[in-house]
Amino acid sequence: MASVGPTYGVRLLVLTELNPDGSEKVGGKQVRVTTPQQVSFDPQIIEGSRQELRGGDGVVATVEDDDVFVGMNATFQDAILDFEAMAMIGGGTLVGTAPNYTGYIPPTIAQQKSSPAPPFKAEIYTAEYAEGAQDASDVVGYIKVTLWNAKGRIPTFAQQDRNFVVPSYTIKGRENKAQSKPAFTIDKVANLPA
């Protein structure tokens, strides 16, 4: 029986820049989000159409197309406002020098038209535990969800008294034709990437 043990939390997101066509980019930027709070996944389905032919006070024929899965959207919240993640997901420019960026400038409408943000690969890691595990250190591996051709938006966030700023990102994962990959895959891995 192929199954996964109990999984708990979300440990890491790795975002890797791709070429505009979705192929791997040699020397592409990589951003590690080490403070994710939660990730939710929403499959994108186009519902099949349905046609009915009626006659003589009854249904003569019905033709119904199958639903079509077209991608997986992921929404995640990060415990910190990460400028690098904002630039990778929503496009834009970082202010300052790595690794101590001091700001973020979103893209203008003209910039979005002339050079849209490149797609990226998103890898989301969740800890897997053995059945009956009783301690947080009883991790036996990780479940990795990969969105192979992702685009995103600048996050939403709120600033208010006595509350932390928690940005929320939406990422759209679609098929990656350049790499012959589906919208997403799920794999068991032994360790988090170095």
Disulfide bonds with the S-S distance in Angstrom:
none
